[in-house]
């Protein structure tokens, strides 16, 4: 297929889509359930026969959703877009739709089977939109990923940041940059740490003042996690004392909290405190007073020299 007149990013996307869609097991399970057809090939044939029907249109959109492999493959291309932002994403979507709309794209199924699905312009635009071309992480963070991580992990983390849906502010960039710059790539779970940090920043929101105080936000999140751990422990004690039916008859209602998952998040929060603030998470709890900090003042041989070193 000639790609004359197309931008480099559109060329890559057109080649990727022309090679075929590869729905994952979850997508195929949804298609089978919705269409009442266990065989993926027959389910796809039913879908392709009437792609515009009200019942089938949402399933077609699901089929035209990029999988994890496609996101990783296309990340370097999206990061190199010449026109950034929403306008660049819209232009890219229109280029891809203009090239492929009306064609029948191959669909790769388990066991080497293969089907086809018509590619409507709206479905193609949706595919590009779900790649989030406008959401490339700031150059500072991408540079850190390139320096601190092996290429495969750097791409995976870039995809994670692209799909974190964060609005980038200088404070958020600084917080993540501190984690990436100070983490130990040999021992830290960078993927878990960055995923936690992105979720934490999103959960913290953007204050009306526009100023983000990581210490205050970390204190609030740590308190919430500790409360969840207490709930999990209370639920375990209640289970030891009686069955679910007994507790239900007594009017006891306990929300489900998965203790190990909360513990894992608490460990990631404490690690982030060490990296970003230089203090353990427990030191943040100071009754509302400024948090504990550590500062190396050097060594003093006598009292006079010690007094000179003190700020």
Beta strands, then each sheet from edge to edge (+ up, - down):
strand 1: 104-108
strand 2: 114-118
sheet 1: 1+ 2-
end
